[in-house]
Amino acid sequence: MKFKKTIVGCSVSAALLVMAGSAAASGFALLEQSGSGLGNAFAGGAASAEDASTIFYNPAGMSRLSGSQLAVATSEIRPSARFSGTVTGLAPLQTAGAGTGGDAGSWGLAPSGYFAMELNAKTRVGLGINAPFGLQTQYDANWMGNFQAIKSQIQTVNMNPAVSYQISDTVSLGAGLNYQHISGELSNAANYSALAFSKGGNALLGAVGTNSYGMSTLTGNDSAWGYNFGALVDLSPQTRIGMAYRSKIRYNLSGTSSLTNVPGALLAAGLPQAQSVTVAMTMPDTFSFSGFHKLDDQWDLMADATWTDWSVVQQLNVLAANGSSLSNTPYNWNNTWRVSAGANYHYSEAWTARMGVAYDQSPTSDAFRNARIPDGNRTWLSLGGQYKPDKQSALDFGYAHLFVNSAAINQLQAAAAGNLIGTYNNSVDILSVQYAHGF
């Protein structure tokens, strides 16, 4: 009966994950896979192994869990992205009265669920359901950069069965498979006047008009496999280190590119209102090295360094069914490091306070930053706590504020989209809660 309840709980978590969307880490990664880790800014993630959420951060950590455990968590993420500047290269009629887009960020939900159970003294198995990547930015529909971006959304759902094995008193290994589904939606205004001039010169432009535009929407989805593995080593009864790796996941999204309000003259010239498209996309691999040290009966110290291979994101090339490129946006992202440090203070057996700081590099540079992901380097400040009403249960809660560096943009995405010039002022707030129960 308990096992059936666990499966039902995980299924509910999976259904909720379709709402995940707002990136809090660099690029479009989501670190918020547990409520217990947020208060420490996820420092020591591959070494802490406090609860079943270790399935995501380092599956070898399940070796530290006894019996069976269910952990469910949710994070409310509120990014803010405000542009100030101007756009050049567009006809005055197309920018008349246009604003700066408002706040492109909004609240997003990132739930997760984990179940781990002990098969014998050395072996544990588990299942994690989470959303490792997500993004949502949305501007006012008539803002000055609407030919570059209006809505940008990426959602993932990841199922991660895993196993751990304790090979000695001091060393444990773990591994898992990841079946991940991705869906995305990108929209922007379509400049029919510029398109008409490029296809038929002044004659077609005269038939279409000098201030003609509609909406372009790209949707797609795919599923693919990846893997993760890790090791946990006890250097002493007080100190342990963890190493964890998550693989790349390569997608080939299939979907549709559609246009609204297409002028009849462009339809007659062969412009389709909708067509099938494909987009190749790769999620990066990561490597983490973490440490955990119990200083005394009250203080725990932890640290982490994580490398992410964001260089896999070089472009977003949308291909038509015949193999021709409909659009190709350069990203030219760089690999990044995230470093963090944290501490726990145990007031009593029931109450623990958490704190943490982190520095998270952005993969993008000023030369290639665009309105869909106006990312910047960020500094985390986190606080949290844990309450244990009994030996089997734990309630974790945490809050983090991310100070994001001002991000310059000078992006000529395409002649028909204009040149967006200015600065983004960004920040992120995160609230997390988690309940874990052992049985």
Secondary structure, 3 states (H helix, E strand, C coil): CHHHHHHHHHHHHHHHHHHCCCCCCCCCECCCCCCCCHHHCCCCHHHHCCCCCHHHHCHHHHHHCCCEEEEEEEEEEEEEEEEEEEEECCCHHHHCCCCCCCECCCCEEEEEEEEEEECCCCEEEEEEEECCEEEEEECCCCCCCCCCCCEEEEEEEEEEEEEEEECCCCEEEEEEEEEEEEEEEEEEEEEHHHHHHHHHHHHHHHHHCCCCEEEEEEEEEEEEEEEEEEEEEECCCCEEEEEEEECCEEEEEEEEEEECCCCHHHHHCCCCCEEEEEEEEEECCEEEEEEEEECCCCEEEEEEEEEECHHHCCEEEEEECCCCEEEEEECCCCCEEEEEEEEEEECCCCEEEEEEEEEECCCCCCCCCECCECCCCEEEEEEEEEEEEECCEEEEEEEEEEEECCEEEEEEEEHHHEEEEEEEEEEEEEEEEEEEEEC
